[in-house]
């Protein structure tokens, strides 16, 4: 495929706004660790390219114009002077390339989900309503080998994810993927909420009440697609009112 930079169409402009908005919203929720962790989205009409948050920026600083445009080989195509952390390329690019459901890839070290990842054999209990649509779409990576410093590690993670939408990386943290930024952001929020509820319930020493597997199997996974649109509309609307610079 031709790798020249595509012009800014309306769809690409909207993707930039939504990715910047997702970064800002995740910052409000306390999901960022330092200036690390990464959010990315495939460029509309150019699946060989991705937009990703710039290295060294707090998510609360990210704007549509500060995002980095890059190909899957690590070549930066944007001209704003911003760079991308090595581990971002090594995790995100191979996942985008390998998984059709991974239009958006969000990786954090948010506290409660990461706490579950730190447990030996840690798993998310199937006990909370809000997570019913992704309980059977959670993959677990038990092969931690340090920071992801080569694309081969990202390709391995993509293989672990398979057709899942959530990856819990032992000793590391979570990754969620989605067909839109809004879908992935909603899934990320529900994941952290689910893990927080689990840890709170377990802290009291009580046994968790499992949800009937038949109910989980019958749950509607498209809710994240539909509610994701609603969430993103609300996030963009709120940020446009309160932090309008994110759109610039």
Buried (B, 14 or more C-beta within 10 A) or exposed (E): EEEEEBEEEEEBEBBBBBBBBBBBBBBBBEBBEEBBBBBBBBBBEBBBBBBBBBBEBEBBBBBBBBBBBBBBEEEBBBEEEBBBBBBBBBBBBBBBBBBEBBBBBBBBBBBBBBBBBEEEEBEBBBBBEBBBBBBBBBBBBEEEEEEBEEBEBBBBBBBBBEEBBBBBBBBBBBBBBBBBBBBBBBBBBBBBBBBBBBBEBEEEEEEEEEBEEEEBEEBEEEBBBEBBBEBBEEBBEBBEEEBEEBBE
